[in-house]
Amino acid sequence: MKISVVTAVYNRVDMIRAAIDSVQAQTYANIEHVIQDGGSRDATLDIVRAAANDKTVVISERDHGIYDAINRGIRNTTGDVVGLMHSDDMFAGPDVLAKVAAAFKDPAVDGVYGDLQYVAADNPSRIIRHWRSKGYTPEKLKQGWMPPHPTLYLRRHVFDTHGLYDTNFQISADYDAVLRYLAHGKISLAYIPDVLVKMRVGGESNRSLERIMQKSREDLKAIQGNGVGGVGVLTQKNLRKLVQFFVKDTTGQ
């Protein structure tokens, strides 16, 4: 089984090498890393090209935002399974994709996800939040649950059948897509009870109070548009984040 990892990047000269090294350190052999650059104006593309190996596909072209770039990257993949590696994230260890591949040995599984750690931007060993997602059941959607998107890997047929990311969303297209795949597509998920990805704090959705408010509006639009509920679901989704500051990592990663 071939696993494609998509990285959408634009002007991330200070972070992109760590993301690439993280993918190249994986013990699972059958990997494709598609790096979709949005026409970076700094030295990002130089670093990408210098770090590329025979498993790296590099495309540089102007896009219309992060989700358009991700969609372009997914369309450029050739793997049986596709997941994302954001340009400022990294895998929690070298065996992450091996665990993902093992979970996909069950042909009934459409998607695989695990736990996520938010780490300090300047010190990935310092954990800020620990997102222990636990197993999925359909009723959890109405409780504001979603899998940590950076840890989610999906079979190609999920995208082919249920579509890519809706670029009408500037921040919450990932949440909208997950709800679409789960609530409407009723895909089957498998949970890996380990930290799969370390995500540096300071992402796009939390950049300012205005962005936080916009994210809430878009989250509500996704909830309502996918028939999952309304303000009550959004409230529960936000409350779930508070717990993550107090959860301890017991995986040893």
Backbone as CSV, one residue per row, in Angstrom:
resi,resn,N_x,N_y,N_z,CA_x,CA_y,CA_z,C_x,C_y,C_z
1,MET,0.842,-1.191,0.000,0.000,0.000,0.000,0.881,1.246,0.000
2,LYS,0.584,2.124,-0.920,1.348,3.360,-1.028,0.636,4.471,-0.255
3,ILE,1.377,5.170,0.599,0.839,6.282,1.381,1.397,7.588,0.845
4,SER,0.497,8.478,0.475,0.897,9.808,0.016,0.720,10.817,1.144
5,VAL,1.748,11.609,1.384,1.712,12.684,2.378,1.778,14.009,1.627
6,VAL,0.810,14.882,1.894,0.734,16.164,1.197,1.135,17.290,2.147
7,THR,2.070,18.111,1.714,2.463,19.310,2.450,2.220,20.537,1.583
8,ALA,1.294,21.385,2.007,1.077,22.670,1.344,1.914,23.714,2.080
9,VAL,2.704,24.483,1.347,3.634,25.391,2.000,3.721,26.711,1.243
10,TYR,3.906,27.775,2.009,4.145,29.098,1.418,4.961,29.922,2.411
11,ASN,6.157,30.293,2.007,7.042,31.143,2.827,7.224,30.599,4.247
12,ARG,7.692,29.346,4.349,7.935,28.724,5.662,9.391,28.271,5.750
13,VAL,10.284,29.167,5.435,11.700,28.831,5.385,12.221,28.321,6.724
14,ASP,11.613,28.769,7.824,12.107,28.408,9.146,11.575,27.074,9.638
15,MET,10.569,26.499,8.989,9.920,25.289,9.508,9.942,24.105,8.540
16,ILE,10.001,24.350,7.255,9.733,23.305,6.277,10.724,22.147,6.343
17,ARG,11.975,22.418,6.680,12.966,21.332,6.688,12.624,20.283,7.744
18,ALA,12.150,20.721,8.909,11.790,19.767,9.966,10.640,18.866,9.514
19,ALA,9.671,19.431,8.796,8.557,18.630,8.293,9.042,17.599,7.284
20,ILE,9.925,18.019,6.371,10.457,17.091,5.363,11.270,15.989,6.021
21,ASP,12.138,16.366,6.946,12.958,15.364,7.640,12.080,14.357,8.372
22,SER,10.984,14.828,8.932,10.071,13.959,9.666,9.462,12.900,8.747
23,VAL,9.108,13.308,7.540,8.548,12.350,6.576,9.621,11.376,6.109
24,GLN,10.797,11.890,5.817,11.867,11.031,5.300,12.403,10.068,6.351
25,ALA,12.155,10.346,7.630,12.616,9.461,8.707,11.689,8.272,8.932
26,GLN,10.554,8.226,8.265,9.599,7.147,8.482,10.156,5.794,8.050
27,THR,9.892,4.783,8.851,10.385,3.439,8.551,9.564,2.752,7.473
28,TYR,8.320,3.176,7.303,7.485,2.590,6.253,8.045,3.024,4.901
29,ALA,8.241,2.068,3.998,9.017,2.344,2.785,8.202,2.963,1.657
30,ASN,6.964,2.525,1.487,6.205,2.917,0.294,5.485,4.245,0.527
31,ILE,6.259,5.328,0.481,5.767,6.673,0.779,5.993,7.575,-0.430
32,GLU,5.065,8.478,-0.626,5.210,9.562,-1.583,4.949,10.868,-0.840
33,HIS,5.859,11.828,-0.950,5.683,13.115,-0.272,5.491,14.198,-1.325
34,VAL,4.265,14.668,-1.456,3.946,15.723,-2.420,4.002,17.061,-1.699
35,ILE,4.931,17.911,-2.117,5.080,19.240,-1.521,4.520,20.253,-2.508
36,GLN,3.425,20.872,-2.122,2.716,21.829,-2.968,3.060,23.240,-2.490
37,ASP,3.991,23.867,-3.195,4.438,25.206,-2.828,3.606,26.252,-3.562
38,GLY,3.214,27.289,-2.847,2.352,28.310,-3.426,3.078,29.448,-4.101
39,GLY,4.312,29.205,-4.517,5.108,30.270,-5.132,5.823,31.096,-4.090
40,SER,6.452,30.427,-3.143,7.117,31.112,-2.030,8.117,32.143,-2.527
41,ARG,8.190,33.272,-1.799,9.085,34.359,-2.181,10.351,34.387,-1.337
42,ASP,10.424,33.507,-0.335,11.648,33.417,0.456,12.436,32.198,-0.042
43,ALA,13.267,31.617,0.800,14.117,30.496,0.373,13.458,29.136,0.594
44,THR,12.155,29.110,0.848,11.465,27.843,1.103,11.702,26.835,-0.012
45,LEU,11.509,27.252,-1.236,11.627,26.321,-2.364,13.053,25.809,-2.527
46,ASP,14.027,26.636,-2.209,15.420,26.187,-2.261,15.656,25.063,-1.255
47,ILE,15.105,25.237,-0.053,15.256,24.214,0.983,14.546,22.935,0.573
48,VAL,13.349,23.078,0.026,12.577,21.905,-0.405,13.333,21.117,-1.458
49,ARG,13.841,21.802,-2.460,14.541,21.119,-3.543,15.838,20.482,-3.074
50,ALA,16.516,21.143,-2.127,17.762,20.574,-1.602,17.501,19.327,-0.768
51,ALA,16.360,19.290,-0.091,16.036,18.161,0.788,15.332,17.026,0.061
52,ALA,14.823,17.270,-1.134,14.023,16.277,-1.855,14.831,15.016,-2.150
53,ASN,14.137,13.879,-2.094,14.747,12.614,-2.493,13.856,11.957,-3.545
54,ASP,14.082,10.670,-3.813,13.338,10.012,-4.890,11.873,9.775,-4.552
55,LYS,11.468,10.049,-3.306,10.072,9.896,-2.911,9.343,11.239,-2.846
56,THR,10.040,12.306,-3.210,9.487,13.651,-3.106,9.000,14.145,-4.460
57,VAL,7.805,14.693,-4.469,7.258,15.356,-5.656,7.084,16.828,-5.302
58,VAL,7.727,17.710,-6.044,7.695,19.139,-5.744,6.955,19.868,-6.850
59,ILE,5.902,20.599,-6.470,5.155,21.447,-7.405,5.135,22.853,-6.836
60,SER,5.441,23.846,-7.641,5.379,25.237,-7.211,4.514,26.020,-8.182
61,GLU,3.404,26.541,-7.676,2.476,27.308,-8.496,1.607,28.158,-7.589
62,ARG,1.108,29.244,-8.093,0.226,30.092,-7.302,-1.071,29.364,-7.017
63,ASP,-1.614,29.592,-5.822,-2.883,28.983,-5.461,-3.786,30.061,-4.872
64,HIS,-4.951,29.623,-4.422,-5.936,30.560,-3.881,-6.187,30.302,-2.388
65,GLY,-5.120,29.999,-1.666,-5.253,29.762,-0.229,-4.914,28.343,0.156
66,ILE,-4.856,28.110,1.448,-4.369,26.842,1.980,-5.174,25.640,1.503
67,TYR,-6.503,25.753,1.481,-7.304,24.587,1.103,-7.247,24.329,-0.389
68,ASP,-7.125,25.368,-1.184,-6.908,25.173,-2.617,-5.569,24.483,-2.845
69,ALA,-4.549,24.882,-2.079,-3.229,24.251,-2.203,-3.287,22.779,-1.801
70,ILE,-4.004,22.484,-0.721,-4.139,21.087,-0.293,-4.869,20.276,-1.356
71,ASN,-5.948,20.831,-1.912,-6.677,20.126,-2.970,-5.775,19.843,-4.164
72,ARG,-4.974,20.825,-4.543,-4.038,20.626,-5.653,-3.059,19.506,-5.316
73,GLY,-2.560,19.535,-4.070,-1.623,18.499,-3.657,-2.233,17.117,-3.703
74,ILE,-3.462,16.981,-3.212,-4.141,15.674,-3.229,-4.317,15.194,-4.661
75,ARG,-4.685,16.098,-5.556,-4.865,15.704,-6.960,-3.540,15.238,-7.587
76,ASN,-2.427,15.686,-7.046,-1.118,15.300,-7.582,-0.557,14.031,-6.946
77,THR,-1.287,13.426,-6.023,-0.817,12.196,-5.379,-1.179,10.980,-6.211
78,THR,-0.478,9.887,-5.936,-0.754,8.614,-6.613,-0.956,7.481,-5.615
79,GLY,-0.995,7.787,-4.324,-1.079,6.746,-3.306,-2.477,6.174,-3.126
80,ASP,-2.527,5.036,-2.441,-3.798,4.402,-2.089,-4.442,5.111,-0.909
81,VAL,-3.606,5.701,-0.076,-4.023,6.401,1.141,-3.368,7.769,1.141
82,VAL,-4.101,8.795,1.591,-3.579,10.164,1.559,-3.773,10.832,2.918
83,GLY,-2.742,11.507,3.392,-2.819,12.302,4.614,-2.024,13.584,4.444
84,LEU,-2.086,14.437,5.454,-1.422,15.738,5.374,-0.287,15.844,6.386
85,MET,0.726,16.610,6.024,1.773,17.026,6.946,1.929,18.522,6.751
86,HIS,1.365,19.311,7.660,1.467,20.756,7.520,2.932,21.182,7.634
87,SER,3.253,22.305,7.040,4.647,22.711,6.902,5.332,23.013,8.218
88,ASP,4.566,23.243,9.285,5.182,23.488,10.586,4.908,22.363,11.581
89,ASP,4.457,21.199,11.085,4.216,20.034,11.934,5.309,19.000,11.728
90,MET,5.230,17.915,12.510,6.169,16.807,12.350,5.556,15.546,12.937
91,PHE,5.981,14.404,12.443,5.530,13.145,13.027,6.124,12.976,14.416
92,ALA,5.385,12.283,15.275,5.833,12.084,16.648,6.965,11.069,16.742
93,GLY,7.133,10.257,15.728,8.188,9.254,15.737,8.336,8.646,14.357
94,PRO,9.359,7.822,14.140,9.624,7.277,12.805,8.694,6.150,12.377
95,ASP,7.878,5.633,13.295,7.028,4.485,12.970,5.564,4.863,12.778
96,VAL,5.264,6.144,12.657,3.863,6.585,12.552,3.189,5.997,11.324
97,LEU,3.793,6.130,10.165,3.145,5.635,8.949,3.104,4.111,8.904
98,ALA,4.009,3.459,9.587,3.924,1.991,9.706,2.676,1.599,10.491
99,LYS,2.365,2.362,11.534,1.150,2.105,12.305,-0.097,2.389,11.470
100,VAL,-0.047,3.456,10.699,-1.168,3.793,9.822,-1.401,2.670,8.810
101,ALA,-0.326,2.209,8.188,-0.448,1.140,7.194,-1.005,-0.139,7.815
102,ALA,-0.582,-0.439,9.032,-1.076,-1.643,9.707,-2.579,-1.557,9.951
103,ALA,-3.057,-0.374,10.321,-4.494,-0.196,10.568,-5.298,-0.347,9.291
104,PHE,-4.721,0.020,8.167,-5.423,-0.078,6.889,-5.413,-1.494,6.310
105,LYS,-4.784,-2.429,6.987,-4.843,-3.812,6.515,-6.261,-4.366,6.576
106,ASP,-7.084,-3.761,7.429,-8.499,-4.123,7.476,-9.198,-3.440,6.302
107,PRO,-9.701,-4.179,5.327,-10.302,-3.547,4.138,-11.567,-2.755,4.443
108,ALA,-12.162,-2.968,5.622,-13.371,-2.232,5.988,-13.067,-0.830,6.487
109,VAL,-11.805,-0.539,6.760,-11.412,0.759,7.304,-11.208,1.759,6.173
110,ASP,-11.924,2.891,6.250,-11.796,3.956,5.258,-10.821,5.040,5.687
111,GLY,-10.648,5.202,7.003,-9.785,6.252,7.513,-9.152,5.850,8.826
112,VAL,-7.993,6.439,9.112,-7.228,6.146,10.327,-6.797,7.472,10.948
113,TYR,-6.866,7.551,12.269,-6.436,8.761,12.973,-5.851,8.368,14.312
114,GLY,-5.193,9.321,14.979,-4.616,9.065,16.290,-4.673,10.311,17.140
115,ASP,-3.756,10.428,18.071,-3.720,11.568,18.978,-2.743,12.627,18.464
116,LEU,-2.912,13.842,18.992,-2.135,14.998,18.541,-1.604,15.761,19.739
117,GLN,-0.383,16.236,19.627,0.181,17.127,20.639,0.426,18.500,20.029
118,TYR,-0.050,19.541,20.729,0.324,20.910,20.393,1.599,21.222,21.163
119,VAL,2.619,21.677,20.462,3.915,21.920,21.095,4.334,23.365,20.857
120,ALA,5.267,23.839,21.677,5.769,25.204,21.536,6.463,25.361,20.190
121,ALA,6.247,26.490,19.542,6.812,26.720,18.209,8.332,26.657,18.213
122,ASP,8.958,27.122,19.300,10.420,27.156,19.362,11.015,25.984,20.112
123,ASN,10.161,25.089,20.621,10.646,23.946,21.390,9.639,22.803,21.296
124,PRO,9.727,21.953,20.279,8.749,20.890,20.077,8.666,19.866,21.207
125,SER,9.645,19.867,22.097,9.586,18.934,23.228,8.699,19.459,24.352
126,ARG,8.311,20.742,24.287,7.438,21.311,25.322,5.980,21.225,24.871
127,ILE,5.212,20.393,25.556,3.830,20.122,25.169,2.903,21.170,25.787
128,ILE,2.089,21.792,24.943,1.118,22.788,25.386,-0.246,22.148,25.618
129,ARG,-0.686,21.361,24.676,-1.971,20.666,24.758,-1.799,19.247,24.259
130,HIS,-2.584,18.334,24.848,-2.550,16.940,24.402,-3.965,16.542,24.010
131,TRP,-4.156,16.257,22.724,-5.479,15.914,22.201,-5.590,14.396,22.110
132,ARG,-6.196,13.815,23.124,-6.454,12.376,23.109,-7.859,12.180,22.540
133,SER,-7.943,11.717,21.327,-9.212,11.748,20.608,-10.137,10.574,20.930
134,LYS,-9.581,9.427,21.258,-10.345,8.212,21.563,-11.134,7.735,20.346
135,GLY,-11.845,6.631,20.516,-12.534,6.001,19.401,-13.747,6.780,18.938
136,TYR,-14.115,6.540,17.681,-15.229,7.253,17.072,-16.511,6.438,17.105
137,THR,-17.603,7.110,17.436,-18.952,6.587,17.247,-19.781,7.721,16.644
138,PRO,-20.748,7.421,15.790,-21.483,8.480,15.085,-22.139,9.513,15.993
139,GLU,-22.619,9.083,17.167,-23.285,10.043,18.043,-22.338,11.114,18.579
140,LYS,-21.040,10.876,18.508,-20.081,11.862,19.010,-20.068,13.148,18.188
141,LEU,-20.502,13.075,16.930,-20.508,14.270,16.095,-21.395,15.349,16.693
142,LYS,-22.509,14.950,17.286,-23.432,15.903,17.911,-22.917,16.392,19.264
143,GLN,-21.790,15.838,19.705,-21.153,16.270,20.944,-19.905,17.118,20.650
144,GLY,-19.778,17.561,19.420,-18.660,18.420,19.049,-17.357,17.695,18.787
145,TRP,-17.420,16.374,18.622,-16.200,15.580,18.425,-15.744,15.652,16.976
146,MET,-14.449,15.635,16.793,-13.843,15.377,15.493,-12.460,14.784,15.723
147,PRO,-11.941,14.024,14.777,-10.576,13.509,14.931,-9.575,14.634,14.695
148,PRO,-8.408,14.560,15.308,-7.380,15.576,15.021,-7.002,15.525,13.537
149,HIS,-7.342,16.561,12.829,-7.203,16.533,11.377,-5.780,16.252,10.903
150,PRO,-4.725,16.774,11.547,-3.372,16.473,11.069,-2.993,15.002,11.182
151,THR,-3.745,14.217,11.948,-3.434,12.793,12.096,-4.271,11.915,11.182
152,LEU,-5.181,12.501,10.422,-6.172,11.728,9.660,-5.626,11.296,8.300
153,TYR,-5.718,9.993,8.031,-5.359,9.420,6.733,-6.581,8.733,6.154
154,LEU,-6.834,8.961,4.867,-8.044,8.471,4.219,-7.704,7.715,2.941
155,ARG,-8.486,6.682,2.667,-8.333,6.009,1.383,-8.737,6.974,0.264
156,ARG,-8.140,6.806,-0.877,-8.395,7.701,-1.997,-9.866,7.755,-2.376
157,HIS,-10.567,6.636,-2.241,-11.960,6.614,-2.670,-12.836,7.557,-1.845
158,VAL,-12.391,7.916,-0.624,-13.160,8.866,0.178,-13.198,10.220,-0.522
159,PHE,-12.058,10.681,-1.006,-12.000,11.949,-1.731,-12.739,11.847,-3.066
160,ASP,-12.560,10.721,-3.757,-13.199,10.548,-5.060,-14.720,10.551,-4.937
161,THR,-15.221,9.961,-3.850,-16.664,9.814,-3.680,-17.301,11.035,-3.038
162,HIS,-16.636,11.605,-2.030,-17.262,12.646,-1.216,-16.631,14.032,-1.374
163,GLY,-15.649,14.144,-2.236,-15.098,15.448,-2.558,-13.907,15.856,-1.712
164,LEU,-13.253,16.914,-2.152,-12.096,17.471,-1.462,-12.565,18.567,-0.506
165,TYR,-11.695,19.509,-0.195,-12.013,20.560,0.767,-12.758,21.700,0.084
166,ASP,-13.798,22.184,0.727,-14.622,23.266,0.195,-13.887,24.586,0.411
167,THR,-13.423,25.192,-0.673,-12.611,26.401,-0.563,-13.438,27.644,-0.251
168,ASN,-14.746,27.498,-0.102,-15.557,28.610,0.397,-15.283,28.863,1.879
169,PHE,-14.730,27.850,2.561,-14.287,28.013,3.943,-12.832,28.464,3.931
170,GLN,-12.529,29.512,4.691,-11.145,29.975,4.783,-10.369,29.276,5.896
171,ILE,-11.072,28.832,6.946,-10.421,28.248,8.122,-10.935,26.850,8.437
172,SER,-12.229,26.609,8.263,-12.860,25.388,8.769,-13.190,24.365,7.698
173,ALA,-12.524,24.415,6.554,-12.808,23.434,5.508,-12.475,22.021,5.962
174,ASP,-11.498,21.877,6.860,-11.170,20.540,7.366,-12.319,19.982,8.205
175,TYR,-12.897,20.804,9.076,-14.022,20.366,9.899,-15.225,20.038,9.023
176,ASP,-15.494,20.887,8.042,-16.598,20.633,7.117,-16.395,19.311,6.385
177,ALA,-15.176,19.053,5.921,-14.907,17.815,5.192,-15.087,16.593,6.083
178,VAL,-14.592,16.669,7.306,-14.737,15.541,8.231,-16.213,15.251,8.492
179,LEU,-16.994,16.304,8.722,-18.426,16.095,8.937,-19.087,15.502,7.691
180,ARG,-18.685,15.966,6.528,-19.238,15.429,5.281,-18.910,13.951,5.122
181,TYR,-17.656,13.589,5.408,-17.247,12.195,5.251,-17.937,11.289,6.264
182,LEU,-18.104,11.792,7.494,-18.656,10.960,8.553,-20.183,10.983,8.589
183,ALA,-20.772,12.190,8.555,-22.224,12.291,8.698,-22.951,11.843,7.437
184,HIS,-22.410,12.196,6.281,-23.078,11.837,5.025,-22.462,10.582,4.403
185,GLY,-21.150,10.529,4.353,-20.493,9.379,3.754,-20.495,8.143,4.622
186,LYS,-20.645,8.367,5.928,-20.666,7.264,6.909,-19.464,6.333,6.737
187,ILE,-18.290,6.957,6.556,-17.077,6.167,6.408,-16.697,5.540,7.746
188,SER,-15.907,4.491,7.676,-15.467,3.758,8.866,-14.070,4.215,9.272
189,LEU,-13.901,4.579,10.555,-12.612,5.050,11.060,-12.010,4.060,12.048
190,ALA,-10.688,3.968,12.024,-9.940,3.197,13.016,-9.062,4.158,13.809
191,TYR,-8.995,3.939,15.108,-8.245,4.825,16.001,-6.957,4.168,16.454
192,ILE,-5.850,4.885,16.324,-4.554,4.451,16.847,-4.316,5.217,18.146
193,PRO,-4.272,4.556,19.291,-4.164,5.266,20.576,-2.744,5.718,20.908
194,ASP,-2.126,6.401,19.979,-0.774,6.938,20.147,-0.728,8.354,19.572
195,VAL,0.226,9.136,20.026,0.462,10.442,19.432,1.099,10.221,18.061
196,LEU,0.457,10.728,17.030,0.980,10.567,15.675,1.691,11.814,15.171
197,VAL,1.216,12.991,15.593,1.742,14.250,15.052,1.960,15.260,16.172
198,LYS,3.038,16.022,16.037,3.285,17.182,16.898,3.032,18.437,16.067
199,MET,2.147,19.287,16.578,1.724,20.483,15.852,2.174,21.725,16.613
200,ARG,2.922,22.586,15.959,3.397,23.801,16.622,2.227,24.764,16.827
201,VAL,2.177,25.392,17.989,1.110,26.343,18.271,1.302,27.595,17.425
202,GLY,0.177,28.357,17.295,0.247,29.586,16.524,-0.241,29.419,15.112
203,GLY,-1.208,28.494,14.900,-1.721,28.229,13.568,-2.629,29.327,13.047
204,GLU,-3.089,29.149,11.826,-3.877,30.157,11.127,-5.154,30.503,11.868
205,SER,-5.845,29.506,12.439,-7.161,29.752,13.028,-7.084,30.509,14.350
206,ASN,-5.912,30.547,14.989,-5.781,31.184,16.299,-4.901,32.426,16.260
207,ARG,-4.735,33.025,15.084,-3.784,34.119,14.912,-4.241,35.395,15.590
208,SER,-5.553,35.601,15.697,-6.085,36.815,16.298,-7.507,36.547,16.765
209,LEU,-8.043,37.478,17.563,-9.423,37.340,18.012,-10.380,37.323,16.824
210,GLU,-10.092,38.126,15.828,-10.942,38.160,14.633,-10.967,36.801,13.948
211,ARG,-9.780,36.139,13.856,-9.718,34.819,13.219,-10.436,33.768,14.056
212,ILE,-10.330,33.880,15.379,-11.038,32.944,16.255,-12.547,33.067,16.052
213,MET,-13.032,34.301,15.957,-14.459,34.519,15.736,-14.880,34.009,14.361
214,GLN,-14.036,34.224,13.365,-14.355,33.726,12.035,-14.414,32.204,12.026
215,LYS,-13.477,31.583,12.746,-13.485,30.121,12.815,-14.782,29.617,13.439
216,SER,-15.237,30.279,14.504,-16.490,29.860,15.145,-17.663,29.979,14.178
217,ARG,-17.686,31.071,13.406,-18.758,31.235,12.419,-18.706,30.138,11.355
218,GLU,-17.501,29.828,10.906,-17.369,28.794,9.886,-17.667,27.412,10.452
219,ASP,-17.242,27.154,11.687,-17.567,25.878,12.323,-19.080,25.683,12.400
220,LEU,-19.790,26.743,12.791,-21.251,26.658,12.899,-21.868,26.404,11.522
221,LYS,-21.336,27.066,10.508,-21.823,26.839,9.145,-21.628,25.383,8.738
222,ALA,-20.477,24.806,9.084,-20.203,23.405,8.752,-21.141,22.468,9.513
223,ILE,-21.366,22.758,10.786,-22.252,21.937,11.617,-23.667,21.945,11.057
224,GLN,-24.165,23.122,10.762,-25.529,23.248,10.246,-25.636,22.705,8.828
225,GLY,-24.652,22.981,8.005,-24.692,22.553,6.616,-24.643,21.046,6.447
226,ASN,-24.056,20.360,7.419,-23.970,18.901,7.352,-25.022,18.215,8.215
227,GLY,-25.966,19.016,8.738,-27.088,18.452,9.465,-26.729,17.820,10.791
228,VAL,-25.657,18.318,11.417,-25.196,17.724,12.674,-25.833,18.396,13.884
229,GLY,-26.257,19.647,13.761,-26.849,20.357,14.894,-26.702,21.849,14.723
230,GLY,-26.442,22.544,15.865,-26.339,23.989,15.822,-25.376,24.519,16.851
231,VAL,-25.780,25.578,17.541,-24.911,26.262,18.492,-24.484,25.331,19.628
232,GLY,-25.348,24.436,20.041,-25.008,23.516,21.122,-23.827,22.632,20.770
233,VAL,-23.771,22.167,19.527,-22.646,21.346,19.074,-21.363,22.176,19.048
234,LEU,-21.482,23.416,18.569,-20.314,24.303,18.536,-19.791,24.552,19.943
235,THR,-20.679,24.772,20.902,-20.270,25.000,22.290,-19.520,23.796,22.830
236,GLN,-20.038,22.596,22.590,-19.373,21.385,23.070,-18.020,21.198,22.390
237,LYS,-17.946,21.541,21.115,-16.672,21.426,20.393,-15.613,22.321,21.035
238,ASN,-15.990,23.542,21.367,-15.030,24.466,21.979,-14.666,24.054,23.403
239,LEU,-15.621,23.524,24.148,-15.336,23.085,25.506,-14.375,21.900,25.527
240,ARG,-14.430,21.072,24.505,-13.526,19.930,24.428,-12.059,20.367,24.411
241,LYS,-11.804,21.552,23.854,-10.427,22.034,23.765,-9.846,22.328,25.147
242,LEU,-10.695,22.777,26.072,-10.200,23.127,27.405,-9.612,21.913,28.111
243,VAL,-10.240,20.765,27.921,-9.768,19.543,28.578,-8.364,19.186,28.120
244,GLN,-8.032,19.533,26.874,-6.746,19.131,26.312,-5.553,19.750,27.041
245,PHE,-5.780,20.844,27.752,-4.686,21.471,28.489,-4.336,20.699,29.768
246,PHE,-5.202,19.775,30.167,-5.007,19.061,31.429,-4.764,17.567,31.242
247,VAL,-4.846,17.082,29.989,-4.627,15.668,29.721,-3.140,15.394,29.651
248,LYS,-2.702,14.371,30.338,-1.302,13.981,30.323,-1.074,12.914,29.256
249,ASP,0.084,12.983,28.630,0.452,11.981,27.627,0.951,10.735,28.332
250,THR,0.276,9.627,28.090,0.688,8.359,28.717,1.203,7.367,27.687
251,THR,1.453,7.849,26.463,1.882,6.929,25.400,3.381,6.685,25.410
252,GLY,4.117,7.561,26.104,5.563,7.429,26.127,6.250,8.053,24.921
253,GLN,5.500,8.761,24.065,6.116,9.387,22.896,6.448,10.850,23.197
